Amino acid sequence: TNETVTKEDLGGARVHTAKSGVAHGSFSNDVTALRSMRRLLDFLPASNDKNTLPVKETTDPADRLVPSLERLVPDDPNTPYNMKDVIRETVDNGDFFEIMPAMAQNIVTAF
């Protein structure tokens, strides 16, 4: 077809993280990839034994109010808003790890 196509366009990391969904993340280098994987593993238990599940200490009170939700979530259900902002405001210390940030950006899958 005489198209100029790069190797990245044919099947590089961007294609597989944003279009096909084959890969979960794309990283600029090995160090960044390893740090991201360690962060993911921090959210997962080392065992399925309920007696050994880790409890992460937090300074975020369980009964804290989140007044910013009133401005983040619009009254009109047809008005779009950034769900990631809502998640950051409601999870402990704003800490969450998104699994596939480039794929189906209208869906958030995270720990």
C-alpha positions, 0 to 999 in steps of 0.5 A, a space after each residue: 500500500 506504499 504506506 510508511 509505517 514504523 515498527 512501533 505502529 506495527 506492534 510496539 508498546 504503544 499499540 499493545 497498551 492502548 489499542 490491543 490490550 495485550 500489554 498492561 504497561 509501557 515504560 521508558 526504561 527497565 528501572 521505571 518498569 521494575 519500580 512500577 511492578 514493585 508498586 503493583 506487588 505492594 497492593 497484592 498479598 503474598 498469600 491467600 491465607 486470611 490470617 496473614 493478609 497485610 494491613 497497611 497503616 494509614 494516617 487517613 481517618 476512616 470517617 473523614 469528609 470529602 467536600 471536594 466531591 461536591 465539585 468533582 461530581 456534577 449534578 447533571 448525570 450527563 456531564 462528564 467528569 474525571 473519575 480518577 480525581 474522584 478515586 484519588 479523593 476517596 482512597 486512603 491517602 490518594 494512593 491507587 495504582 491503575 493497571 491499564 492506564 492507556 487502554 479504554 480510557 473511559 474505564 478505570 481498573 486499579 488497586 
